């Protein structure tokens, strides 16, 4: 292959010809990829990348020539790799969680209802069995839960459900449709109604902040989120199937637990219940774990870990509650 004036000549074992450079369409230069020339008659010539003199098609593909030049610079290649790695880390560490949170916060309630019902249908009969609690006990807890939830402002519609669930032991969780599930083992481990409401308030906090959807969306990855942004309704089905997996194998982040705790402390105090009930509930579950032979009472603690920091916050909320109550009593006494 040679250049004669403004024409390109080529000769091989069974082929030979020539054509003006102006009639030849060159491919873009990509380092390591053979260079392709489209000839006027539709035929193609392929030339090894490094065998094509750079000045033969000097006026073609300005951007590609720039990229080709940069690709040959080792320092630029190293910087590009670093930029790609940092961009990938930023995508999964910041962009994806931020996008997931925005979607969860603005998801239509109807979609949450569908996902909650589908998730419950998957669990019911397999993990969640018919409750063995006495009917009057369930009716009593239903009544105090409804009264408590009615007094919490800003909540979407919520409901409570009881199930016998030996596979997951003592546990409670809030589904996206507003259903708060309590297992029989958890009810049996709690000492009184105040501690039951403390756990309920914590789960309502997860519900109010859309924690379930946010965690599931974050763990579902870019594909599902991109599909939802594009209006792909099958992504909703993928999320519904991911919720039971999350409930059985994962737990909320420390930040989400702290948000739900603060929501519970405030909701309890607003209804004249000392936030110390939260600590009483957690300690009762912890004690039940130590004395239980089958260790089923630890499931709620494994998914909602109790640590000294959370206890300290609950005790501080209790002190604030008692001080406020005392100030109100003194004010009334002076009037």
GIFEN-V407923 format. One record per helix or strand. SS is the DSSP state (H for helix, E for strand). FROM is the first residue (numbers start at 1). LEN is the number of residues. If there is no record, write none. Layout:
BEGIN
[[SS	FROM	LEN] [SS	FROM	LEN]]
END
This chain:
BEGIN
[[E	2	3] [E	7	5] [E	16	5] [H	21	3] [E	25	2] [E	35	4] [E	44	4] [H	49	3] [H	62	10] [H	74	33] [H	109	15] [E	124	1] [E	128	3] [H	135	16] [E	159	6] [E	172	3] [E	179	5] [H	184	6] [H	193	16] [H	211	19] [H	234	16] [H	254	17] [H	276	16] [H	296	8] [H	308	27]]
END
